[in-house]
Amino acid sequence: NNIPSNSYVNYATLKLTTFTSQNNVMGTTTISIVKNSQWSQGSLNYMNMPSTGTYVTAREIEFRFDNGKRTVEFDVTNAVQKWVNREISNEGFMITTRALEGSSEARFYSSEWGNHLEGPVLEFEYIR
């Protein structure tokens, strides 16, 4: 909503910060568009989560030992450009993770986490 319609999006990057207490993380994190707006951020849980819409991007994540928090970046430029062009509505991103057998899935801080500096960040640049 902060980008004027019909602007050109040079880049858009979704930055997620991992929990510090994870070891032996191997798997895939997928970013998708939320399919509908029938959800509330404050009361979202596994039982009432929205359905997954259009696939945006995925990334293999692997780290064996906990060396502190990590920021993982995802290119979401195409999705943000579609929001700006009003081709799809901006209902947010759905983040899903899947661990490889014998390892842990990546877990990320949410925007509800007490320290807002560790929550998700959408960084973008555009031309009017």
N, C-alpha and C positions, 0 to 999 in steps of 0.2 A: 504494500500500500504506500510505501514511501517513494517509489519510483514512478515518475509521470508516465501515463500510458503512451505507447508508441515510441518509447525510448529504446535505444540499443544497449543491451547488457554486454559489456566487455567480458566480465567474468562474475561468477557467483560461487563462493566456496562455503560449504557447511563444515564448521569445525566442531568436533566433539572431543571432550576430555575423558579419558579412561579413569576408572577407580584406581587407587594406588595399591590395593591389596590383592591384585590378581597375578597369578603365576601360570605358566604353561598355557597361554592363550593362543589358540590356533583356530581359525575359522573364517567365515565370510560375514560381513556386515552389509546389508542391503538397504538402500534408501529408495522409498517409493512415495508417490503422491497419495495423500489421504483422499479416499474416494467420495466421502460425503461429509457434511458439516454437523452430523448428529452426534457430537461428542463434546464433552466439557473438560477442559484441561485440568481443573481442580479435582475432578472425580473419576478420572480415567483409570481403568484397570484392565486386566486380561479379559474379564468377562464382558465388558462393555466397549472394548476397543473398536474403532471404525474399521471398515473393510479396506483392504489394500487396493489402491488404484494403479496408475501407470508406473511401471518400473522407471527409475531415474538412473541409478548407478549402483555398483557393488564394488567392494574392495576386500581383498584377502588381508587379514590381520594376523600377525604372528609375533609373539615375544615369549621367551622362555622364563625369564626371571623378572621379578618386580624391581624396577629401577626408578620408581616414582611415576607420576602421572605422565601420560602421553597425549598429545593432541593429534587426532587423526582427521585428515582433510578429505572432503568429497567434492568433486566438481558437479555442481547443480545448475550450471549456467543455462542449459536448455530449458529446464523446468521453470526457472525464474523468468526467462524471456517469454515463455508461454503465459505465465501469470500477467506480465506486463502487457502483452498483446491481447489479453482477455480471452485467450483460446481455451484456458481451463481456469477454474476458480482456485483461489489460494486458500486451501483448507489446512495447509501445513504438510510436513513430511512425516512419514511413518518409518521408523528405524527398526529393523529386525536383525537379529544375529543368529548364527548357527555355528556351533562348535564342531570341529572334527572329533571323531571318536577318541576318547582318552584325554581330551583337553578341555579347557574352560572356554566359554563364550566371552566375547568382549562385553563389558558393561560400561556405560557412560553416565556421567552426571546429567541430570535433567535441569530444566529451568527452575524447578521448585527447590533445588538444593539450596541450603543456607548461604553458601558463598556464590553469589551470582557470577563471579569471575570464572568459575569452573563449568558453568552451564553452556549449552550450545550457542554458537555464534554463526550468524549468516553474514558473511563479508561480501560486498559486491561493489562493482564500479559500472557506471552507465554513462551514456551520452544522450543528451536530449535531442 
